[in-house]
Amino acid sequence: QVQLDESGGGTVQAGDSLRLSCVASRITSGRAFIRYDMGWFRRAPGKEREFVAGINWSGSSTYYADSVKGRFTVSRDNAKDTMWLQMNSLKHEDTAVYYCASMKWWGTISEDNYENWGKGTQVTVSS
């Protein structure tokens, strides 16, 4: 198991940028952060949690939801046990609580196939 903690959220205006961080700690299973494929999700008010972006263990492969493709970039530094989500050209509809989690297997976008969820960080984009 691994504990994940998100940070970097805030209130910005439409068109602004934010960078979210997801830091892994308290790794107890003997499986280092580098061994986890990771993902970002978000939950907007009144909506279900939805997939945003995924990155493999090495950072060499990524994939995104269509709604954020071209605006958001996921990256990681395994030496720092950290993953980031760079969000550019933010829109009002990006307002949500953003979560990071580890994948049970690569390439999935269903939240049922993720685990070790963080508590989330709020992003609010004013129009």
Protein Blocks (a to p, Z undefined) as FASTA:
>chain_A
ZZdddehiacddehiacddddddehifnopafklpccddddddehiacddfbdcdfkopa
ccddfklgojaccdddfklopacdddehiafklgccddddddfbghiabfklgghiaebj
addddZZ
